[in-house]
């Protein structure tokens, strides 16, 4: 069915992250994983030729589909002409204002996965079922001390619980991408730890993970051009010595949050 739609409209893909999922069973599993209620509004990002869109429309009360490519927008307009439950937005998802939605189900453009994910975290929604590059998905869901543990892991942990629910092989896409993929279940929730200043915490995490192999003491000092800590060496000398001997990749999100708060408190003392 999906391959016939591609042939009908002369769509080949292969550019601009355009790899169309053609396996009907996996498409069905993705939609089933979202557990969509008839009164819910579903956001789809990168609707493509509508292979997920048509399935979402069968279950949801309303579907908001965002697509950037004008050729694909024309396909969507033709396929779903007169469909009152569909709101089609032609634009860059990073620039458009997204209407209110309950859940998001999408095969995301891999080149801007991080930017899209953290834009989504600014919205109030129940659940995300999101396709990522497998390596990205592993970093989202990693544990402290593992090779995949990163800034992305910590930032995700602040906003949501995330788990890989399905690994997706290259061969189920047309054309096949060069990387494996995975579907991640994202459940937004309140942060499991508190921070005095969210913006400083996120900036702190970004800074120290640029020096992830250094001890945290050196990572803070060497990335201070990103943080602007006054008297940074003096500040670091007052932080817990046992933590200062660890690397950023060995600290869990709550420990990083506590360090961020301690630094901010010392800055406010001066």
C-alpha positions in Angstrom: 0.0 0.0 0.0 2.7 2.5 1.1 4.9 1.6 -1.9 2.0 2.1 -4.3 1.4 5.6 -2.9 5.0 6.5 -3.5 4.8 5.2 -7.0 1.5 6.9 -7.7 2.8 10.3 -6.7 6.4 9.8 -8.1 8.0 10.3 -4.6 11.4 8.8 -4.2 12.9 10.3 -1.0 16.5 9.9 0.0 17.0 13.7 0.6 16.2 16.0 3.5 15.7 13.0 5.9 13.0 11.6 3.6 13.0 7.8 4.3 9.4 6.5 4.2 8.3 3.7 6.5 6.7 1.1 4.3 6.2 -1.8 6.7 2.5 -1.9 7.4 2.9 -4.0 10.6 5.3 -1.5 12.1 3.1 1.4 11.2 0.2 -0.3 13.0 2.4 -1.1 16.1 3.4 2.6 16.3 -0.2 3.8 16.3 -1.3 1.0 18.7 1.5 2.0 21.1 -0.1 5.5 21.4 -3.3 4.1 22.8 -5.3 6.8 21.1 -8.8 7.7 22.5 -11.5 9.0 20.1 -11.5 12.5 21.7 -7.8 13.1 21.5 -5.8 15.4 19.3 -2.7 13.9 17.9 0.3 15.8 16.5 2.3 14.3 13.7 5.6 15.9 12.7 6.9 15.2 9.2 3.7 13.6 7.9 5.3 12.7 4.5 2.9 10.9 2.3 0.4 10.3 5.1 1.2 6.6 5.9 0.9 7.3 9.6 -1.6 10.1 9.1 -4.3 7.8 7.7 -4.0 5.5 10.7 -4.1 8.3 13.2 -7.2 9.7 11.6 -9.0 6.4 12.1 -8.6 6.6 15.8 -8.2 10.2 16.9 -10.7 13.0 17.2 -8.3 15.4 15.4 -4.9 15.1 13.8 -2.5 18.1 13.4 0.0 17.1 10.7 3.1 19.3 10.1 5.1 19.0 6.8 7.8 21.2 5.4 8.3 19.8 1.9 5.8 21.4 -0.6 5.7 18.3 -2.8 4.6 16.2 0.2 2.1 18.8 1.3 0.5 18.5 -2.2 0.3 14.7 -1.7 -1.3 15.1 1.7 -3.8 17.7 0.4 -4.8 15.4 -2.4 -5.0 12.2 -0.3 -7.0 13.8 2.5 -9.1 16.3 0.6 -12.3 17.0 2.6 -11.0 15.3 5.7 -12.4 17.5 8.5 -10.5 15.9 11.3 -7.1 16.9 9.7 -5.3 20.2 10.2 -2.4 20.4 7.9 0.4 22.8 8.7 2.8 23.6 5.9 6.0 24.9 7.6 9.2 24.2 9.5 8.2 22.6 12.8 11.0 24.5 14.6 9.4 27.8 13.6 5.7 27.2 13.6 3.5 27.6 16.7 2.0 24.2 17.4 -1.7 24.1 18.4 -2.8 22.3 21.6 -2.4 18.5 21.3 -2.7 15.5 23.6 -0.2 13.1 22.1 2.5 13.2 19.5 3.2 10.3 17.1 5.9 10.9 14.5 8.8 9.6 12.5 11.1 12.6 13.2 13.6 14.0 10.8 16.8 12.6 12.3 19.0 15.7 11.6 17.0 17.9 13.9 15.7 15.3 16.4 17.2 17.1 19.4 15.8 20.5 18.5 12.3 19.0 17.9 12.4 17.0 21.1 13.2 19.9 23.3 10.7 22.1 21.6 8.1 19.5 22.3 9.1 19.5 26.0 7.9 23.1 26.2 4.3 21.9 25.5 1.9 20.2 27.8 1.1 16.7 26.4 0.4 13.2 27.7 2.6 10.9 25.6 5.0 10.8 22.7 5.6 7.8 20.4 8.6 9.0 18.4 11.0 7.4 15.8 14.6 8.3 16.2 18.0 7.2 14.9 18.8 4.2 17.2 22.0 5.8 18.5 20.0 8.9 19.5 17.4 6.7 21.2 20.1 4.9 23.2 21.5 8.3 24.4 18.0 9.4 25.4 17.5 6.3 27.6 21.1 5.7 28.8 22.2 5.1 32.4 24.9 7.1 34.3 28.4 5.7 33.6 27.5 4.1 30.3 29.1 5.1 27.0 25.8 6.5 25.8 25.1 8.6 28.9 25.2 12.3 27.8 23.8 15.8 27.9 20.8 14.4 26.0 20.2 11.8 28.7 20.2 14.3 31.5 18.0 16.8 29.8 15.5 14.1 28.8 15.4 12.9 32.4 14.5 16.3 33.6 11.4 16.5 31.4 10.2 12.9 30.9 10.5 9.2 31.3 11.8 7.7 28.0 12.1 4.0 27.0 12.9 2.2 23.7 9.9 0.1 22.8 10.9 -1.1 19.3 14.1 -1.3 17.2 13.4 -0.7 13.5 15.7 -2.1 10.8 16.9 -0.2 7.8 15.1 -2.4 5.3 11.5 -1.3 6.3 12.1 2.2 4.8 12.1 3.4 1.2 14.8 4.3 0.5 16.6 2.6 3.4 18.6 5.0 5.6 22.2 4.4 6.5 21.4 3.9 10.2 19.2 1.7 12.4 16.1 3.3 14.0 14.1 2.9 17.2 10.7 4.0 18.5 10.8 5.7 21.9 8.0 6.1 24.3 8.2 9.5 26.0 6.0 10.2 29.0 6.3 13.9 30.2 6.2 14.4 33.9 7.3 16.8 36.6 11.1 16.7 37.3 12.1 14.0 39.8 14.6 16.5 41.3 14.4 20.2 41.9 16.6 22.9 40.5 16.7 26.6 41.5 17.1 27.8 38.0 16.1 25.5 35.1 17.9 27.6 32.5 21.2 27.6 34.4 20.9 23.9 35.1 20.4 23.0 31.4 23.3 25.3 30.5 25.5 23.7 33.2 24.8 20.2 31.8 25.6 21.4 28.3 28.9 22.9 29.5 30.3 20.1 31.5 29.4 17.4 28.9 31.6 19.2 26.4 34.4 17.9 28.7 32.7 14.6 29.6 36.0 12.7 30.0 37.5 15.3 32.4 37.0 15.3 36.1 34.0 17.4 36.9 36.3 20.0 38.7 38.3 20.5 35.5 35.2 20.3 33.3 33.5 23.2 35.1 36.7 25.3 35.0 37.4 24.6 31.3 33.8 25.2 30.2 33.4 28.3 32.2 33.3 30.5 29.1 29.8 29.0 28.7 28.7 29.5 32.3 30.3 32.8 33.4 31.0 31.7 37.0 32.8 34.5 38.9 36.0 33.2 40.6 35.4 29.8 39.2 38.4 28.1 40.7 37.4 29.3 44.2 33.8 28.1 43.6 35.0 24.7 42.5 37.2 24.4 45.6 34.1 24.7 47.8 32.1 22.0 46.0 32.0 18.4 47.4 35.4 16.9 47.0 34.1 13.4 46.4 32.0 14.6 43.4 34.8 16.7 42.0 36.9 13.6 41.5 34.2 12.1 39.2 33.6 12.7 35.5 30.3 14.3 34.3 29.3 10.9 32.8 29.5 9.4 36.3 27.1 11.8 37.9 23.3 11.1 37.8 20.9 13.9 36.9 20.0 14.6 40.5 23.7 15.0 41.4 24.3 17.4 38.5 21.2 19.4 39.6 22.5 19.7 43.1 25.9 20.9 41.8 24.1 23.4 39.6 22.2 24.7 42.6 25.3 25.0 44.8 27.1 27.0 42.2 24.2 29.3 41.7 23.8 29.8 45.5 27.5 30.7 45.8 27.2 33.2 42.9 24.3 34.9 44.6 26.4 35.3 47.8 28.9 37.5 46.0 
